[in-house]
Amino acid sequence: MKETKLMDGWTWKGDAGKSRQSKDKLEGIWVKVYAGNSLVLETARPESLMRTEDW
């Protein structure tokens, strides 16, 4: 997961009693491999990602 910070001059106004961390869940992976301009491999797990999601 990518960690980010607020830009200078911005402050966190969230509830001080709650965690400032986020949680995320990986639902799948979709990989495309190119050699120059040629697509040489495309795969996804689950395979349904290629039908239900936009690249």
N, C-alpha and C positions, 0 to 999 in steps of 0.2 A: 504494500500500500504506500502511496506517495505521501510524504509528510510535507505540509505547507505551513507557512507562518503569515501573520498579518503584515501588511505593508506598514512602513513608518507612518505614524500619525493616527493609526487605527487602533482601537482598543476592543477587547472582548467584553460584551455586556451580558453574557449568558449567566445562568444560575451558578453562583460560586460553589454551591454544594454538589453540583453534578460534574461528572467526568468531562474533561475537555478533549477526550479521545473519541474517535469514530470507529465504527466497526463495519466491515464489508465482507462479502461472501462471493467467492468465485463460482460462477454457474457453468463455466465451460471455457474452451479456448479455441480460437480460429487462427490458423497460421497460413500465410501465403509466402512462398519463396520465389524470388525473381532472379534470373540470370540476365543482366542487362534489362531489356524491356519485355523479355519473355517470362511468362508465368510457368514455372517448372514443377511446382508442388502446391497444392491447396488441400488442407485437411482441417477438420473440426471435430471436437468431442464435446458434447454429443453432436452427431452429424446433423441433427435438426437445426442447429444454429445457422447453417447456411441457407435454410429455407425460411426461418422466422426472423432473422436479424439482417440489418443493412450493414455492409462493410464500410 
